[in-house]
Amino acid sequence: MTLLKSQFDQVFERIHEAERANGREGLVKLLAVSKTKPAEMVSEAWQLGQRDFGENYLQEAVDKITRLSELDGLVWHFIGPIQSNKTREIATHFHWVHSVDRLKIAKRLNDQRPDDLPPLNICLQVNISDEESKSGATLSELPELVASISQLSRLQLRGLMAIPAPEEDALKQRVPFKKLADTLESLNREHHLNMDTLSMGMTGDLEAAIAEGATMVRIGTALFGARDYSSRN
């Protein structure tokens, strides 16, 4: 058994155990966060059956997407901050974007999505813990943002994403995740939508996120090991 397979098996066991404990069997998708990791490692994960991969750094991601284009069924998720001058490449190369937090970016992604591709799946990033240093729309901004983005024909508004402030206590971890889940339910009801995605939970809090309704957990270090940022500014 390779190290990567062992690590994937361990993460899947954590996910499945959390699903079982909360009566949510088969409802959570693993998004493998492959940022800073080489294309060869993504290919090895693909051979293990993993299909959804998350990337933060655009040029690095596009290089991997190009190199691995012959692998069947890869689904690429952009999960990093979005600059206006990067939207065309994001709209062209990705299947999902989890980090939309303002209408300007959504409109650019919509306008730049190629006509021969299906609508781009979008999650709105929410600053659920009200941290000044974090990206994301505030809860008060969401209703207007949802109303506007849901009208853009080249985007498919799928749900919400959040990165809560770190918390060691498992019960305290659940508080912001419950708030995000309640917010999604409220927005669906008020805007007559069927958003189905809660992108929440990482290596240190995936159990709490699944307990509160996560449909997609974003796991990197537990799968691929520590990241090397030494070559980055």
Residue, then its C-alpha position, 0 to 999 in steps of 0.5 A: m500500500t502506498l503512503l498516498k493510498s493509506q492517507f486517503d483511506q484514513v480520511f475516507e474512514r473519518i468521513h464515513e464515520a462522521e456520516r454514520a454518526n449523523g445519519r448522513e451516509g453517502l452525502v459528503k463528497l471529498l474535495a482533495v486540495s492539491k495546491t502546491k502539489p505536483a501533477e504526478m500526485v494528482s494523477e496518483a490520487w486519480q488512480l485511487g478513484q479521486r476525481d474532485f481537486g481543489e486549487n488556489y493558485l491559478q497558473e499552477a492549476v492551469d499547468k496541472i489541468t493542461r498536463l492532466s487533460e487526458l485523465d477521464g472525469l477530473v473535476w477542478h474546483f477553484i477555491g482561492p481568492i479571485q482577482s479581476n484579471k484572473t476571471r477569464e482563465i478561471a471561467t475557462h478552465f474550472h468546473w467549480v468556483h467556491s470563492v465568489d464573494r462579490l457581484k463584480i467577480a460573478k459578472r465577469l465569470n458569467d460573461q467570460r464563461p465559454d459558450d461551449l461549456p456548461p454553466l460554471n458551478i458557483c459557491l458564495q464564500v461567506n465570512i461566517s466568523d466576521e474576521e477582518s482578515k478573511s475574505g467573504a461576503t457578510l451574512s447581511e450582503l448575501p440576500e442581495l448577492v444571491a438575488s443578483i447572481s441567480q439571474l446570471s445565465r452562465l453561472q449555476l449558483r450551487g451553495l455556500m462556502a466558509i472557512p470559520a475561525p480555528e477552534e479546538d473544541a468540537l462543540k464550538q466548531r459546530v456553531p459557525f457550520k450550523k449558522l452557514a447551514d441555516t443561512l443556506e436553508s433560509l436563502n433557498r426558502e426566501h429566493h425559491l432556489n434549490m442550492d444544494t452545496l455546503s462547502m465546509g470543513m477541513t482536516g481539523d474540523l471535518e467531523a463538526a462540519i459533516a454533523e451540521g450538514a456539509t456536502m463537500v469537505r476540503i482536505g489537503t494536508a491529511l491527504f497529501g502531506a505538508r505543503d511547501y510554500s518556500s518558492r512563493n512570495 
